[in-house]
């Protein structure tokens, strides 16, 4: 019962090859544009560390002033911490792993080569960072734990910086000059381009490209280093001195994110008790004037809380959906014209005993077959369109928010889910588009067309 209507549908398509090709192209165009517009959003929403959602958490504490509640996050808790609180909270030995992260940027070059310095962005962090966020080392390893507490002139660089400064060779043990100071390379990590590095969601309100270098956090105290990050300061009337840098190490301004990894729930519960004790102790010194409140939030939950960071990508999705709607309506019009032209054949079939259900099934199968062809063509057009977008991004300078640019071409990489959704969208659109024309075709009165025949 299925193959005969399908044969009739294929025969009908072959009778009008030009019209059928136009219909396939129209629907494929709408599907491809929709898929291309969705791909960027799909990757931005993807959590590459979803398997760690039960163990890896961002710590937020209500360190704001008594007069004003923090308003820049949905849960009303600052995502960052002061240097003073960061060091105090990192002192706990309860977590399996712990790290602090802030950003820095500047120029770096190979002192042995006469070449223009590279302008790079990176992180100031701890040695646990690399294992917590699963960074793969190509050469070397992280610095030792001692470097987190006692400053050492060491640096980890990304493979793209290593390629530009050392031709991709093993550079461990060699020196680079960063902002006029010499640092020894202890490791080279593979730069993550698959998706946005989710640990940066606390540092920025928008996803950012991955870091190009890493310094131990002890550099903050050893050098008067201004982090490349937004400073948010609660109201504080205390005098921290007139020097521009030292107050940043003791005041309440927030500029460092804290992440903790736990082996199990009891370990997490024990750490929560430590945080409560720490805040209560700080209250005695006039810090944490607000009611005691804090949160340990997984990457997945924090991404869900901060939906606004992706709102601008919704506009592209809406435009893609509108394009698909327009193309589908055109597909409906062409399909209806095609079916109306074939009404005499349907009338003869009705006169020979075919019921309305059989006529409806034949025309719906024809619409779906055209949709399958549109899906296949849509996959090709999607791959070509994404390739063109990546080519354009590679040649464009990265903008301030880091969402579009050469570092984010992987956000336009199609995977099996994207390509499968392209085909599924085409099939669903063609199925829905075929309902009305097929219904009109099956309502034909056999007697009218018998007179014509």
N, C-alpha and C positions, 0 to 999 in steps of 0.2 A: 504493500500500500504506500510505502514511502518512496520506492525507487521510480515508480511510474510518474508520480507528480514531479519528481526531481528531473526526470528525463524531459518532461514537457517544459519545465522551467528553463533548462539548459537550451532546449531547442528555441524557445522564445527569445532568449538572450542572443543566440547566434543569428536570428532573423534581423536584428537591429544592432549590428556591431558598433556603429558610430555612437548611437544614442546610449547604448550600454556602457561604452568606454567613457563617455562624458559623465555619466552618473557615477561610475566608479571613481573617476578623478575628482569630482566635486566632493564626494563623501570622504575620500582619502585625504584631501586637502584640509578639511575641517578637523578630522581625527588627528592628523599630523601636527597641526598648529596647537591643538589642545594638549597633546602629549608633550610637545616641546615646552609649552608654558608650564606644565605641571612638573616636569623633571627637576627643575631647580628647587621648587618648593618641596618636592618629595625627598631630595637629599638633605635639605636643610632641616627637615623634621626628623630625619633618621638619627637614631641614637646608636652609634657604633659600640658603645659600652653597655648596652642593655643587659648583658649577662652579668654585670656587676651592680645592678640596681639594688640588690639586697645587701651589698657590702660597702659600697663607696658612696660617701655623703659629703655634701657641702655644709659647713657650719655657718649658721646665721645667729647673731645675738642682738638683742635690742639695746644697743649702746648709745642710742640717741638722747638728746637733751629732754628734760622734764616738760618743757613747754610745748614741744612740737613732736608729733609722731612722724616717723619716717614714712614717706609717701611714694617712693619710687619703685617699689615692688608690690605685687599683689598681696603678699602676706605681711606687709608693713614691717619687714625686718631688713636691715642693711645687708647686702650680700658680701660686703668687704669689712675688714677689721683694721684697727690701728696697728702700728708696728708694736707698740707696747703690749696690746692684747694678743697679737699674733705670737710673740715670743713666749708669753705666759701660757697660752693654750697649747703651743707646740711642746712645752716642757713635759707634758703627760707622756708616760711610757705605756699607757693602756692600749692604744690602737695598734693594730698590726702594722700599719704604715700611716704616715702623716706627711703633709706637704703644705707649704705656703707658696703662693704664686703672685707675682706682680710683673709688670712689663717695663721694658726699656728699649730704646732704639738709638742707633748711632752709626758711625762709619767704621769699617773694618778692612784691613788689607794685609797682604803677605809682605813682611819686611824685606824678603829676599828678592822680590820682583818689583820692577818699576811699572806699576799699573795703577789705574784709577781706583780709589777706595770704593767699596760697596756700601750702600746705605741699607742697613738691615734692622729688623725688629726681633726682639726675643724676650725670654723670661728670666727672671731672677727667682730661684726656687730651691728645693732641697733634693738630695740624691734619691729619695723615695719616689719623686715625681715620675721618673721614667718607668718604673715597674707598675706604679698605680695606674698610669694611663697607657701602658703597653706600647712604649716606644721601642722600636727595633734598632739595635746598634749594628752598624756596618763595620766599624772599627772601634776598638777600645771599649770603655765602660764608663758608667757615671763616676764622678769623684767620690771619695770616701766620706763617711759620716763626719769625720773630723773637720772637713772643709766647711760644713754647715755651721759649725760653732766658732772655728778659728780660720780667718780668711786666708785663702791660698789663691795665687794667680793662676787659676785653672778655668777652662772653658770647654763646653761641648758645642759643636757646630752641626748644622744640618748638612745633608749630602749635596744640596745645591750650592751652598757656600763652599763646601770642600771641592766641588767640581770647578768652580770659578777661581778659587785661590790656589789649588794644588792639583788641578787636572784630574780629580777623582781618585788620586792615589791615597794610600794610607798616610794620614797626616798626624797620627797620634805621636806626641812627643815634640812636635814642631810648635813654633810660636806664631801668633798673629798679633797685630797691633790694633787695639780697639780704643778709639778716642785717646790716642797718644800713650796708652799703657800697654805693656807686653803681657800676654797671657799664653800659658801652655795648653795645647789641645790634649784632652784626655779621652775624648770619644767623638765619634761621628754617627749621628742618628739619621735614619731614613725619614725624610720629610713626609708627613701624612697629607695626601691630597685627595683621599677618597671622599671624605666628607669634612664638614667643619669640625675643628677640635673642640669638643663640647665643654672642656674644663674652662674655656674662656667666656662662657655665658655669664659668669659672675663678674668678670672684669669689664665686659662691654655689654651694651644692650642689643648688639647685633653680632652674629657670627663673624669670626675673623679667620684669615689664613693662618696656617701654622707658623710657629716660631722658627727662626733661623739660627739662633744661638741660645745658650743657657749658662747662667752664672750661679754659683752657690749664694745662698741668701746672706751669708756673712759679709758679702761685699757692701751691703747697705750701711752697716755700721763702720766698716773700715774705710770707705770712701764716701765723700759727700755727694751722693748720687740721687738725683731727682728722677723718680720713676716716671715712665711714660704711660700714665694712667690718670683717670679722673680722680681728684681728691674731693671727698665729701666730708664736711666738718659740721658736727652738731654745735649748737651754741655753747660756748665755754668762755667764761670771763677770767679764767686763771692766766697768769703771766708765765709763759714758757721761755722767756728770753727773747732777745732781738736778733739772734743769729738766724739766718734763713733756713738752715738745714736741721740742726739739732732738735728744734721743737717738734719736727715731724716724727722723731723717734720716741717722744714721750707724750705728745698731745693725743687728742681723741679723734683726729681726722682719719678716715678710713681709706685704705688704698691697697690692701693685701687680701686675697681670698685664701681660705683655709679648707683643705680637704682631708678627710680621714677615712681609712679603710679598716674594717673590722672583720675578724674571723667568724664571729657568730653574734647572735643577739645578746647573750650575757655580757660579752665584751663591750658592745655598744651601750648597754644599760649602765655598766660601770663607768664608762666615759661620760655619759650624761650626768651622773652624780658628780663627777669631777668638774664639769662645766658649771653646775649649780654652785658648787663650793667656791670655784674661782670667782664667779660673778658676785657672790655674797661677800667675799673678801675684798673685792674691788670697791664695793659700795661703801666700805669703811673709809676709803680714801677719797670719796666724793665722785667716783666714776659710776656708771650705770645707774643714773638717777631714776630711770623708769622702772615699773614693775618687772620682776624677773621673768624673762621670756626668751627662748631660743628655739632653734629648729635644726635638725639634721635632715637635709633634703637630698634625695638621690638625683642623679642627672636627669632621669626620665621625668620625675616629678617637677624639677625646676624648669625644664623645657616646657612642660605643660602649663606651669604657672605664668611663664613669660611668653604667652602666645603673641603679644603685641609686637615682639621683635620680628615676627614674620608677616605682619599685616600688609606691608607694602608688596609682598609677593602675591597676596590674594588678588590684587588688581590685575596682574598678569593672568592669573587663573580665570578670573571673570571674563577677561577679553577673549581668552581661548575658548571658554564655554559659549560665549556669544557667537564666536565664529563658527563653532560646531553647530549651534542652533540654526544659523543662517544657511549653512551648507546642507543641513538635514532638511530644512524646508524646501530648498531647491531640489534636493533629491526626491522629496515627496511629490513636488509638482511634475518633475520629469517622469517619475514612475506612474503617476496618475494618467498623464498623457499617453504613455506607452500602453497601459492597461486598457484605456478607453478605446485606443485604436484597435486593440485585439478583441473587443467585445463580440464581434461576429463569431469568432472561433469559440469563445466561451458559450455563446448561445447554442451553437451546434452541439457542443459537449453536453449542455443541459438537456437538449432535446433527445440525445442518445442515451440519457439515463444518469448522467453524472449529477450528484447532488451538490447543494451549495457549499457543503463542507469541503468536498473535493476541489471545487473551483477556488475556494478561499485558500486551501492548503497549497495548491499549485502556485498561486500568485505570491503567497507569503514566502514560499521556498525560493521563488525567483528573486524577491527582494533580499532575502538573507544570503543567497549566493552572491549577489552583487556586493553585499556588505562584506562577505568573506574576502572577495577580491579587493575591495577597498581597504580592508584591514591589512592584507599583504602589501599592497602599494603604500599604505600609510606607514608601515614599518620602515620601508625603504626611504620614504620621504622624511620620516622622523630622524633616522640615522644621518641622512644627508643634512638636515636642518641643524641638528645638534653639532655635527662636525663643523658647519659654517660658523655657528655661534662660538664654539671653542676657538676656532681660528681667529675670529674677531677679538675675543677676549685676550688671547695670547699677545696680540699686537697692540693692545690698549693698556695705558698706565692704570694701575689699581687706584680706585677712588678712595676717599677718606674712610668710608665705612667698611671697605674690604669685601663687599658682597659681590662685586663684579670686577674681574680683573684676571691677570694671568695666573695668580695663585689659586684661583677657584674654578679652573676649567673642569676639574673632576666633578664639580657639582652639576655638570651637564652631560655626564657619562650615562648612557642608557644601560640598564641591566635587564635581566630576564623579566622582572616584575613590570618594568616600564613597557617593554615590548609586548608582553602579554596583555597589559592593560590597553594598549593601542588596538590590538586585534579585538579584544572584548568590547571596547567602546564602539568600534565599527559594526560589529555584529548586533549589539544592542540597539544602536542608532538605526540600522537598516531594518531590524525587526519592528521597532516602534514606527518607523517611517512607512513600512509596508502595510500596516494594519488598516488604515483608511482606504488606500487604493484597492487593496484586496477585498475589503468589504464592499466597495462600490462595484467591483467586477463580479462578485458572486451574486449580486442582486439583479443581474441581467434577466430579462424575460425572454425565454426561449422562442416564443411565437413570433416576436418582432423580427428576429434575425433569420428565422426559417423562411419568411417571405422574401427577405433580401437574398438569401442563398438560392 
